[in-house]
Structures are given as C-alpha cells and as structure tokens.
Amino acid sequence: MSKLRIGALPDDKPVKVTVELPASVHRDLIAYAEAVARESGQRIDPAKLIAPMLARFMATDRGFAKARRAGHSPRAGEAEG
C-alpha cells in the first residue's frame, strides 16, 4: 500500500465543531481510519482524521493560498466579523 497523506496526528488544543457528513463520506472516513490502523498499527477514531485532512487540503490549495496572501481571508487566530 502506498504511503497515506495523513501521518501522525499532532496533539493540539481542539475547537469543537459539529458537522453533518453524507453517509458515503462517513463510510470512506471509516475505511481511511482502518487503512491508517493497518499502516501504523494504531487504531484511530475516524473523527480525529477530519482536522488533519482539512488542514492538508487547505495547505495544498493554491487558490486558497493566493487569496490568503492577497488578504481575502482571515489569518489564523483572528475572528471573522
């Protein structure tokens, strides 16, 4: 199996967010957690994968990076108003 994009999860202070997922996305999230468990030997709660997946997505989104550099989105730690 090829290396997964999500590796070890950092220990960071979380912010609670409630989200509804389509059933197909939830099934895929569970399957991804199972793949992580097979690769790392460590079981993980599928919900704990959501944050690093979103972070990875945003970190590699060129359009988002360009908009952020242009000042079109709030910087980390700032509240939207």
C-alpha positions as CSV (number, residue, x, y, z in Angstrom):
1,M,0.0,0.0,0.0
2,S,1.3,3.5,-0.8
3,K,2.1,6.0,2.0
4,L,-1.0,7.7,3.2
5,R,-1.2,11.5,3.1
6,I,-2.2,11.8,6.8
7,G,0.5,10.7,9.2
8,A,0.8,11.1,13.0
9,L,-1.7,13.4,14.5
10,P,-0.4,16.4,16.4
11,D,-1.5,17.0,20.0
12,D,-3.2,20.4,19.8
13,K,-5.9,22.2,21.8
14,P,-9.1,21.4,19.8
15,V,-12.0,23.6,18.9
16,K,-15.4,21.8,18.9
17,V,-17.2,21.8,15.6
18,T,-20.4,19.9,14.7
19,V,-20.7,18.8,11.1
20,E,-23.0,16.5,9.2
21,L,-21.4,14.2,6.7
22,P,-23.0,12.4,3.8
23,A,-23.2,8.6,4.6
24,S,-20.8,7.8,1.8
25,V,-18.2,10.3,3.2
26,H,-18.6,8.8,6.6
27,R,-18.0,5.3,5.2
28,D,-14.9,6.4,3.4
29,L,-13.7,8.1,6.6
30,I,-14.1,4.9,8.5
31,A,-12.3,3.0,5.7
32,Y,-9.4,5.6,5.8
33,A,-9.1,5.1,9.6
34,E,-8.9,1.4,9.1
35,A,-6.1,1.9,6.5
36,V,-4.2,4.2,8.9
37,A,-4.6,1.4,11.6
38,R,-3.2,-1.2,9.2
39,E,-0.3,1.0,8.2
40,S,0.6,2.4,11.7
41,G,-0.6,-0.4,13.9
42,Q,-2.5,2.1,15.9
43,R,-6.3,2.3,15.9
44,I,-7.7,5.8,15.5
45,D,-11.1,7.4,15.9
46,P,-12.2,8.3,12.3
47,A,-13.5,11.7,13.5
48,K,-9.9,12.6,14.5
49,L,-8.9,12.4,10.9
50,I,-11.2,15.2,9.8
51,A,-9.0,18.1,11.0
52,P,-5.7,16.9,9.5
53,M,-7.5,16.1,6.3
54,L,-8.9,19.6,6.1
55,A,-5.6,21.1,7.1
56,R,-3.8,19.1,4.3
57,F,-6.4,20.1,1.8
58,M,-6.1,23.8,2.6
59,A,-2.3,23.7,2.7
60,T,-2.2,22.3,-0.8
61,D,-5.0,24.5,-2.3
62,R,-3.2,27.1,-4.5
63,G,-6.3,29.2,-4.9
64,F,-6.7,29.5,-1.2
65,A,-3.1,30.3,-0.6
66,K,-3.3,33.0,-3.3
67,A,-6.4,34.5,-1.7
68,R,-4.9,34.4,1.7
69,R,-1.7,36.2,0.6
70,A,-3.9,38.8,-1.1
71,G,-5.7,39.3,2.3
72,H,-9.1,37.9,1.2
73,S,-9.4,35.6,4.2
74,P,-8.8,35.9,8.0
75,R,-5.4,34.9,9.3
76,A,-5.2,32.1,11.9
77,G,-6.3,33.3,15.3
78,E,-8.4,36.2,14.1
79,A,-12.1,36.2,14.4
80,E,-14.3,36.9,11.4
81,G,-16.5,39.9,12.0
